[in-house]
Amino acid sequence: MKVAITTLGCKANQYDSFAIEGMLMDNYRVVPFSEPADAYIINTCTVTNIADYKSRYLIRKAKKSNPDAVVIVTGCYAQVSPDDVKRIGGIDYILGNVDKDTILNLIYRGKQEVPQIIVNSLESSALNLKPNLIAKGSSDRTRAFLKIQDGCNRRCSYCIIPYARGKSRSLSFDDMIREIELLIQNNYKEIVLTGIHLGSYGTADREGSLAKLIKEIDKRNYPCRFRISSLDPDEVTDELIEIMALSNGICNHLHLAVQSCDDSILQRMNRHHYSKDLFFEKVKKIHDAIDDISIGIDIIAGFPGETDRQFMNTYKSLEDLPLTYFHIFPFSKRKGTPAHDFKDEVDFRLKEERCILLKNLGQEKRQNFYKTQIGKGACVLVESIVGKDSEMVKGKSRNYIPVVFKYGTGIINKEVNVLLKESKGKEVFGVYDVRC
């Protein structure tokens, strides 16, 4: 029996799909979502209206690919809007976020005349994060996601995700170490530590912090590298910066969810835990302390009430900082959030114009960063062969640069040193040097 799975959204959702795929591999043949299958799993996102639209599109695509297949819809869209999902029709199971470990049983049960909605309350998940899904394997043998935190206690005025993921909870240290060692046994060379609000790790139900956790991992000298996913600016502590600066195992790459550099907009977003000045201070500390660090950001354009002056406060602030790339989101109002009812919505065309300005600035920042890396060596984890040319391979450096170089066969999932020679668009071309 063939099963296909597709994923929308954040790295935490990618982890869930990664773990589901590993769970399926013992009993089923996992195939690409584009191929005919006997069962389809759509792991949805609901962070924006576009995410909802994409989720609906993929559900319909699965039904069209094989009308007789079992269709299971899970993830944040299913958790928050199960009735909307049901109205699409042709779905067998609508599954909430805390019930994903039942997917094997649902496939076995087969098709249903009436869609079965299995969406349990998230309130019972408010303590420890239990490892119901163990990411033990996948067809991708280079990078693994490890969800060590789920849920969020911060209530940003625009964000629906706390309602889809519940309260913050953390994976115990012992459970995390077991998962890391299992992933290493399965030959993964990079592990991405991820969560819905990763910076809150350890603060919900036990003593400790993300920095202490990273320090403990680093001391163990695992034969792989670790990458930290998105953090809020105030969560990048001096202790974490120092650990990263001295580490050989933690990638020199951080992604900060700043969203705006105007203090009044940050207050309206209910992101009162940091200011523009604190964000500036953190970026400069990170840049000064960690060699060749890549710093990416999330930014929202056109939040309700954002004036031209406030937008330019953000734009000019970003111009002045040593950043590498931007993830830009036009504001999307989500039913059930405070910002949904804000009356001073920014015109759609103006939001698009602001997104274009930020996109162009982000591209300029990326190229400027790449130029600073030309002539340097980079440790690149090789992920794939480029096209039909088996001598060209592609991977990512520790500081998150996509690198293409000539090598040949037998190098996939190895970390090698590459001399960076030339930047072209979103990639940097180099030549193989010596093993890391």
Secondary structure in CASP SS format (residue, H / E / C, confidence):
PFRMAT SS
TARGET T0000
AUTHOR 0000-0000-0000
METHOD secondary structure of the structure
MODEL  1
M C 1.00
K E 1.00
V E 1.00
A E 1.00
I E 1.00
T E 1.00
T E 1.00
L C 1.00
G C 1.00
C C 1.00
K H 1.00
A H 1.00
N H 1.00
Q H 1.00
Y H 1.00
D H 1.00
S H 1.00
F H 1.00
A H 1.00
I H 1.00
E H 1.00
G H 1.00
M H 1.00
L H 1.00
M C 1.00
D C 1.00
N C 1.00
Y C 1.00
R E 1.00
V E 1.00
V E 1.00
P C 1.00
F C 1.00
S C 1.00
E C 1.00
P C 1.00
A C 1.00
D C 1.00
A E 1.00
Y E 1.00
I E 1.00
I E 1.00
N E 1.00
T E 1.00
C C 1.00
T C 1.00
V C 1.00
T C 1.00
N H 1.00
I H 1.00
A H 1.00
D H 1.00
Y H 1.00
K H 1.00
S H 1.00
R H 1.00
Y H 1.00
L H 1.00
I H 1.00
R H 1.00
K H 1.00
A H 1.00
K H 1.00
K H 1.00
S H 1.00
N C 1.00
P C 1.00
D C 1.00
A C 1.00
V E 1.00
V E 1.00
I E 1.00
V E 1.00
T E 1.00
G E 1.00
C H 1.00
Y H 1.00
A H 1.00
Q H 1.00
V H 1.00
S C 1.00
P H 1.00
D H 1.00
D H 1.00
V H 1.00
K H 1.00
R H 1.00
I H 1.00
G C 1.00
G C 1.00
I C 1.00
D C 1.00
Y E 1.00
I E 1.00
L E 1.00
G C 1.00
N H 1.00
V H 1.00
D H 1.00
K H 1.00
D H 1.00
T H 1.00
I H 1.00
L H 1.00
N H 1.00
L H 1.00
I H 1.00
Y H 1.00
R H 1.00
G C 1.00
K C 1.00
Q C 1.00
E C 1.00
V C 1.00
P C 1.00
Q E 1.00
I E 1.00
I E 1.00
V C 1.00
N C 1.00
S C 1.00
L C 1.00
E H 1.00
S H 1.00
S H 1.00
A C 1.00
L C 1.00
N C 1.00
L E 1.00
K C 1.00
P C 1.00
N C 1.00
L C 1.00
I C 1.00
A C 1.00
K C 1.00
G C 1.00
S C 1.00
S C 1.00
D C 1.00
R C 1.00
T C 1.00
R E 1.00
A E 1.00
F E 1.00
L E 1.00
K E 1.00
I C 1.00
Q E 1.00
D E 1.00
G C 1.00
C C 1.00
N C 1.00
R C 1.00
R C 1.00
C C 1.00
S C 1.00
Y C 1.00
C C 1.00
I C 1.00
I H 1.00
P H 1.00
Y H 1.00
A H 1.00
R H 1.00
G C 1.00
K C 1.00
S C 1.00
R E 1.00
S E 1.00
L E 1.00
S C 1.00
F H 1.00
D H 1.00
D H 1.00
M H 1.00
I H 1.00
R H 1.00
E H 1.00
I H 1.00
E H 1.00
L H 1.00
L H 1.00
I H 1.00
Q H 1.00
N C 1.00
N C 1.00
Y C 1.00
K C 1.00
E E 1.00
I E 1.00
V E 1.00
L E 1.00
T E 1.00
G C 1.00
I C 1.00
H C 1.00
L H 1.00
G H 1.00
S H 1.00
Y C 1.00
G C 1.00
T C 1.00
A C 1.00
D C 1.00
R C 1.00
E C 1.00
G C 1.00
S C 1.00
L H 1.00
A H 1.00
K H 1.00
L H 1.00
I H 1.00
K H 1.00
E H 1.00
I H 1.00
D H 1.00
K H 1.00
R C 1.00
N C 1.00
Y C 1.00
P C 1.00
C C 1.00
R E 1.00
F E 1.00
R E 1.00
I E 1.00
S C 1.00
S C 1.00
L E 1.00
D C 1.00
P H 1.00
D H 1.00
E H 1.00
V C 1.00
T C 1.00
D H 1.00
E H 1.00
L H 1.00
I H 1.00
E H 1.00
I H 1.00
M H 1.00
A H 1.00
L H 1.00
S C 1.00
N C 1.00
G C 1.00
I E 1.00
C C 1.00
N C 1.00
H E 1.00
L E 1.00
H E 1.00
L E 1.00
A E 1.00
V E 1.00
Q E 1.00
S C 1.00
C C 1.00
D C 1.00
D H 1.00
S H 1.00
I H 1.00
L H 1.00
Q H 1.00
R H 1.00
M C 1.00
N C 1.00
R C 1.00
H C 1.00
H C 1.00
Y C 1.00
S C 1.00
K H 1.00
D H 1.00
L H 1.00
F H 1.00
F H 1.00
E H 1.00
K H 1.00
V H 1.00
K H 1.00
K H 1.00
I H 1.00
H H 1.00
D H 1.00
A H 1.00
I C 1.00
D C 1.00
D C 1.00
I C 1.00
S E 1.00
I E 1.00
G E 1.00
I E 1.00
D E 1.00
I E 1.00
I E 1.00
A E 1.00
G C 1.00
F C 1.00
P C 1.00
G C 1.00
E C 1.00
T C 1.00
D H 1.00
R H 1.00
Q H 1.00
F H 1.00
M H 1.00
N H 1.00
T H 1.00
Y H 1.00
K H 1.00
S H 1.00
L H 1.00
E H 1.00
D C 1.00
L C 1.00
P C 1.00
L C 1.00
T C 1.00
Y E 1.00
F E 1.00
H E 1.00
I E 1.00
F E 1.00
P E 1.00
F C 1.00
S C 1.00
K C 1.00
R C 1.00
K C 1.00
G C 1.00
T C 1.00
P H 1.00
A H 1.00
H H 1.00
D H 1.00
F C 1.00
K C 1.00
D C 1.00
E C 1.00
V C 1.00
D C 1.00
F H 1.00
R H 1.00
L H 1.00
K H 1.00
E H 1.00
E H 1.00
R H 1.00
C H 1.00
I H 1.00
L H 1.00
L H 1.00
K H 1.00
N H 1.00
L H 1.00
G H 1.00
Q H 1.00
E H 1.00
K H 1.00
R H 1.00
Q H 1.00
N H 1.00
F H 1.00
Y H 1.00
K H 1.00
T H 1.00
Q H 1.00
I C 1.00
G C 1.00
K C 1.00
G E 1.00
A E 1.00
C E 1.00
V E 1.00
L E 1.00
V E 1.00
E E 1.00
S E 1.00
I E 1.00
V C 1.00
G C 1.00
K C 1.00
D C 1.00
S C 1.00
E C 1.00
M E 1.00
V E 1.00
K E 1.00
G E 1.00
K E 1.00
S E 1.00
R C 1.00
N C 1.00
Y C 1.00
I C 1.00
P E 1.00
V E 1.00
V E 1.00
F E 1.00
K E 1.00
Y C 1.00
G C 1.00
T C 1.00
G C 1.00
I C 1.00
I C 1.00
N C 1.00
K C 1.00
E E 1.00
V E 1.00
N E 1.00
V E 1.00
L E 1.00
L E 1.00
K E 1.00
E E 1.00
S E 1.00
K E 1.00
G C 1.00
K C 1.00
E E 1.00
V E 1.00
F E 1.00
G E 1.00
V E 1.00
Y E 1.00
D E 1.00
V E 1.00
R E 1.00
C C 1.00
END
